[in-house]
Amino acid sequence: MSGPDLIDTHVHFWDPRRLRYPWLDEVPQLNRPFLPEDFPGRGADVVFVEAGRSRGDADAEIGWLRREAERHPWIRGVVAHAELGDPVATQRFLAEYADDPFVLGVRRNVQDEGPGFLGGREFRTGVSLLGQAGLPFDACVRAHQLPELTDLAAACPETTLVLDHLGKPSPGGPEYGRWREDLYRLARHGNVLCKLSGLATETRPGTTRAVLRDTLREALDVFGPERCLYGSDWPVLTLATDHDAWLDLVREALAGFPADAVLHGNAARTYHARKDPQ
């Protein structure tokens, strides 16, 4: 039995009636339930990525998604939140979830942290412990943080780092050249992969489809198709485009590359293939 033709490695679900998501207060367009039954990508398996709920609700988020996955078996598992900068919290998380087949990885969103955060001793220890447990770390950073992430990749060579949203460049913007140089430096570390996700919501008004496509191809050239993953970032992407339009753009960017690796093969390997058919 073969696996799915598409694994979307970056999907969020949330229900503000169940859990608190402070960031939604600033984004009224998204401040409503987005549930598995609303997901437009029929036929794909998905990896749920923690959705920024209140930090005290991380366990509740995992539990909620576990119940949803019982009804929607195309949810492969979760990239869960863990407080990696807190040694006690990290150890507790790993004791609870390191052997849980539903927990596929960890994301501690760091995009709003100040300079030096990724270089902190306790944070690096937490990321290193993930590697020892066989769990990848999803790195949600902004473009100016790529040098710090490069240092983290060097310091934690046994941990797989997955760069969310290409590192949030602004395609065609004044910092694009710096992002490109920093991306090349990051990609020199073989433990880093790149998600082709989240780009549409980072663009300036008037950015053309061709510029977005070429930015995706830049990442494919830098990392190689064997180290890139597809992600929709649904429903956040609805602020800028729709699910099918983004998937079409990624497929267009993949022309000439081995698309199967990017669209499902790499995801199955990176997130442990824990739900692959036997």
N, C-alpha and C positions, 0 to 999 in steps of 0.2 A: 504494500500500500504506500503510495507516495504522499508527501506532505503538501501543504498549501502552496499555490503559485505566488502568493503575496503574504508577507509578514510585515505589518505596520508596527514599527518599533517605538512609536511615540504617540500614544493616544491618552487623553485624559477623560475621565468621567467625574462628575461631581453632582451632589444634591445638597444645596444649601439648607434644605429642610432637615437634613440629617447631621451634617457637620458644618463647622464654621470655616470659611475661606476668606480671611481678611482682605486679600488683594482684590477680590471681586467687588468690594465697595467702590473701587476706583474705575471699574469697567462695567458699567450698567448693561451693556449689550450682552455680556456673558453671565450676568448675575441671575441665573435661573438654572434649573436642573438640566444637565446634559447626561443622558443615561445610555446604557448599552443599546437599548431598543431604538435610540435616536441616531445611532452611528450609521453613516451612509455607505460605508465601505463593505458592502455585502460580499461574502466570499473570501475575505481576508481573515487571517488570524491577527490578533493584536497583542502587543505588550503594553499594559497600562503603566504609566509613569506618574508617580506621586504628584498630586495636584495642588500643593500649597495650602493644605488645610492647616488649622491651628496645630502647632507642634505637639501639643498634648494629645492630639487625636490620631497620631500615626498608626497605632495599633488598631483603632477603630476603622481607619481607612482600609487597612489590609483585610480586616474581617468582613467589611462590607463588600469589597471586590471579590473575596472568596465566595461569598454567597451568590453574587451576580454571575460568577463564572460557572457555578453549578447549573444555572439556567441558560447561560450563553457560553458553551464550551470552546468557542473561538477566542475567548480571552485566555491566552497562554499562561499568564501570570503577571506579577507586579514588579516594577522597580520601585522599591519602597523608600520612604524617608528614614534616615537615621542621623542622629546628632554625632557626626564623626569627630568633632572637636572635643567631645566629652568622653573620656576613657571609660567611665562607668556606664554611660548610656550605650556606647559602642559594644562593650562586652555583653551588656544585657540583651541588646538586639541580636548579636550573633548567637548567644546561648538559646534564644527563642527561635531564630529563623534561619540560621546557617544551613540546616539540613532540611528545611521546608521546601519541597519541590515547587511550591507556588511562588516563592520569592526568588526572582530571577536576577536581581541586582539591587543597587542602592543609589539613590540620588539625594545629596544634600545640596540644595540650590545655593550657589555662592555668588550669583551675578551681582548682588548688591553689597557684597562685603568689601571692606576697605583694602588698601594695599597691604600685602604681606600675609593675608589670611591663609592662602593656600600653602604658604611656607611655614606655617606654625607647626611646632613639633608635635603637639597632640593631634592636630588634624592629619598630618602626614602618617602618624602612627595608625590612626583610624583607617585611612585609605590602604595602608599596608596590610592591616588585618583583614580587610576585604579580600585581598589577593590570596592570603593564606586560606581563607574559607572558600575560595573559588568563585567569588562574586565580583562582577564588574562594577565599576563606579561610573555613573552617568554624570558628566561634568557640564553643568549649565553655567557658562561664563560669558562675559562680554568680550568684544574683540581686544580691548586693552589689557585683558587678563591673560591672554594667550602665553606671554612669556612666563608668567607664574605657573601656568598649567604645564608648560614644557619642563620647568624645574621639578614639578611634582611627578611627572612621568619618569624623569631620570631618577628621582629618589625612591620611587615605588615600582621597580621594573617588573615585579611579579604580579602586579595588579593591572588588569585590563581597564583602560580609561576610554570611555565613549564620549566624544565631543558632541554635545547637543547643538543643533541648529547652525552647524558650520562655525561656531564661535561668534555668532551674531554680528556679521559684517553689515555694512550699509552699502549694498552694491552701487557702484558709480559714485559713491561719496568721496570726500577728500582723504579719508583714512583707508581707502580700499587697498592702496599699495602697501601700506604698513601691515594690514591684515594678511595680505598674500605672503609677504616675507615671513611673518610670524607663523603662518600656517605651515610653510615649508620647514621651518625649524622644528615645530611640534611633530610633524610627520616623520622626522628622522628617528623617532622612538617607535619601535615596532609594536609596543604595547598599547598604542593609541589608535582608535577607530573614529570615523566621522559619520554622523547622521546627516543625511540629505533631508533636512526638515527645517521648519521655522523661518525660512528666508523671506517669505512674502510679507510677513508682518514687520520685518526690519527695514523695508525699503522706503525710500523717499517718494513723495508724490511724483508721478510722471515717469517712474522707472519702467522701462519696457520689458516685455516678455523675453526679448533676446538677451538683455543684460542679466536677467535672472537665470536663464538657461546657461549662459556663459560662466556665471559664478558657480553654478552646480558643476559644470564641466571642469572648472579650475580645481575644485575639491577632488573630483575624480582623478584628475591628472596628478595631483599632489599625493594623495593617499593610495591611489590605485584602486580599481574596483573591488579587489579582494579585501579592502579595509573600509568600505563604505556601506552604510545601511540606509534603507528607506524609512522615513517617518513622515506622517502627515501633520502632526501637532494639532490634530482635531481635538476640541472645537476652537482652539485659539486662532487657528488659521482662518476661521470665518470672519475675522475682523478685516481681512484683506482679500480673500478669495474663497473658493469652495473646494471641497474634497476632491472631486473628480478633475477639476482644472489643475490642481497641484500634482496629482498623480500623472496626468497627461504631460505636464511640464517635465517632471522627473524622467518619464519614459523618453521624452524627446531628447533630454540631455544625455541619456544613456546610449544614444545611437553610436554604434561602433565599439561599445563596451560590452562585456558579458553581463547582460542584465540580470540573469537568474541569480548570480551571486549577490548583487545589491538588493534585489527585491525579496529574496527569502533565504538563500543559502548562508550568507554571513550572519543573519539574525539567528538562525537555528543554532549555529555554533557559538555565537557570542553569549546568548542567553541560555546556554546549556542544553538546548533541544529537549527540555525536560518533559514536554508533552508530545514529542514526535511519536507517531505510531510505531509499534514494534513489529 
